Amino acid sequence: MTLDEKGDVGFLEDCLTILLNLVHVEEHCANSFFMSHDENWLKLGEEARKDRTLLLDLVTLHDDKSQIWCFNKHCLVTVLGYRELANRMMSINNIERAKFYSNLSAKWLEFFYSKNKIGEVK
């Protein structure tokens, strides 16, 4: 059963927010390891990956005939990246660029929803 069938959109949104942040935690852990050579960063990154895997498994479709799993991860990273750019533009009062990046973020989130049939009428 998908989350949209349960009708709990708020739960889905919370999961997506956590997923977006866990992907960034993984990236920061990898970068911190490369800079410090402290293996604890690798262990922490692996914990973030395990949690990300659990949530991604919960909210996405599974298809052995495509690369939907990787698509989902990269799609969500793209959503977050564009959100970050929009926030940066807002911080320098560039409203037009902020709207531009926000719209790109929304477009990629729609791709994610579409590929996972989230919000479709059953």
C-alpha positions as CSV (number, residue, x, y, z in Angstrom):
1,M,0.0,0.0,0.0
2,T,1.4,3.4,-0.9
3,L,1.2,6.3,1.4
4,D,-1.2,8.3,-0.8
5,E,-3.6,5.4,-0.6
6,K,-3.6,5.8,3.2
7,G,-4.3,9.5,2.6
8,D,-1.5,10.7,4.9
9,V,0.2,13.4,2.8
10,G,1.8,15.0,5.8
11,F,3.6,11.8,6.6
12,L,4.9,11.5,3.1
13,E,6.1,15.1,3.2
14,D,7.9,14.5,6.5
15,C,9.5,11.4,5.0
16,L,10.7,13.4,1.9
17,T,12.2,16.1,4.1
18,I,14.1,13.5,6.1
19,L,15.2,11.8,2.9
20,L,16.5,15.0,1.5
21,N,18.5,15.7,4.6
22,L,19.9,12.2,4.9
23,V,21.3,12.4,1.4
24,H,23.1,15.6,2.4
25,V,24.3,14.0,5.6
26,E,25.9,11.2,3.6
27,E,27.6,13.8,1.3
28,H,28.9,15.8,4.3
29,C,30.2,12.7,6.0
30,A,32.1,11.7,2.9
31,N,33.6,15.1,2.5
32,S,34.5,15.2,6.2
33,F,36.2,11.9,5.9
34,F,38.3,13.0,2.9
35,M,39.3,16.2,4.7
36,S,40.0,14.6,8.1
37,H,40.7,10.9,7.4
38,D,38.6,10.2,10.5
39,E,36.8,6.8,9.8
40,N,34.0,7.8,12.2
41,W,32.7,10.0,9.4
42,L,32.4,6.8,7.2
43,K,30.5,5.0,10.0
44,L,28.1,7.9,10.4
45,G,27.6,8.2,6.7
46,E,26.7,4.5,6.6
47,E,24.1,5.0,9.3
48,A,22.6,7.8,7.3
49,R,22.5,5.6,4.2
50,K,20.7,2.8,6.1
51,D,18.1,5.2,7.4
52,R,17.7,6.7,3.9
53,T,17.2,3.2,2.4
54,L,14.5,2.4,4.9
55,L,12.5,5.6,4.1
56,L,13.1,5.4,0.4
57,D,11.8,1.8,0.4
58,L,8.7,3.0,2.3
59,V,7.7,5.9,0.0
60,T,8.7,4.7,-3.5
61,L,7.7,2.1,-6.1
62,H,9.9,-0.8,-6.9
63,D,10.6,-1.8,-10.5
64,D,13.3,-4.4,-11.4
65,K,13.2,-3.3,-15.0
66,S,14.4,0.3,-14.5
67,Q,16.7,2.3,-12.3
68,I,13.8,3.9,-10.3
69,W,15.7,3.5,-7.0
70,C,18.6,5.6,-8.1
71,F,16.3,7.9,-10.0
72,N,14.4,8.6,-6.8
73,K,17.5,9.4,-4.8
74,H,19.0,11.7,-7.4
75,C,15.7,13.3,-8.1
76,L,15.3,14.2,-4.4
77,V,18.9,15.5,-4.3
78,T,18.0,17.8,-7.2
79,V,14.9,19.0,-5.4
80,L,17.0,19.9,-2.4
81,G,19.7,21.5,-4.4
82,Y,17.3,23.8,-6.2
83,R,15.7,24.7,-2.9
84,E,19.1,25.6,-1.5
85,L,19.8,27.8,-4.5
86,A,16.4,29.5,-4.1
87,N,17.2,30.2,-0.4
88,R,20.6,31.7,-1.4
89,M,18.9,34.0,-3.9
90,M,16.4,35.1,-1.3
91,S,19.3,35.9,1.1
92,I,20.6,38.4,-1.4
93,N,17.2,39.6,-2.2
94,N,17.2,38.3,-5.8
95,I,13.5,37.3,-5.8
96,E,13.3,36.5,-9.5
97,R,16.1,34.0,-9.4
98,A,14.7,32.6,-6.1
99,K,11.4,32.0,-7.9
100,F,13.2,30.5,-10.9
101,Y,15.0,27.9,-8.7
102,S,11.9,27.2,-6.6
103,N,10.0,26.4,-9.8
104,L,12.8,24.0,-10.9
105,S,12.7,22.4,-7.5
106,A,8.9,21.9,-7.8
107,K,9.3,20.5,-11.3
108,W,11.7,17.8,-10.0
109,L,9.4,17.0,-7.1
110,E,6.6,16.5,-9.5
111,F,8.8,14.1,-11.5
112,F,9.4,12.2,-8.3
113,Y,5.6,12.1,-7.5
114,S,4.8,11.0,-11.0
115,K,7.3,8.2,-11.2
116,N,6.1,6.8,-7.9
117,K,2.4,7.3,-8.6
118,I,2.0,9.5,-5.6
119,G,-1.3,11.4,-5.6
120,E,-2.8,9.5,-8.5
121,V,-6.4,8.5,-8.3
122,K,-6.6,4.7,-7.9
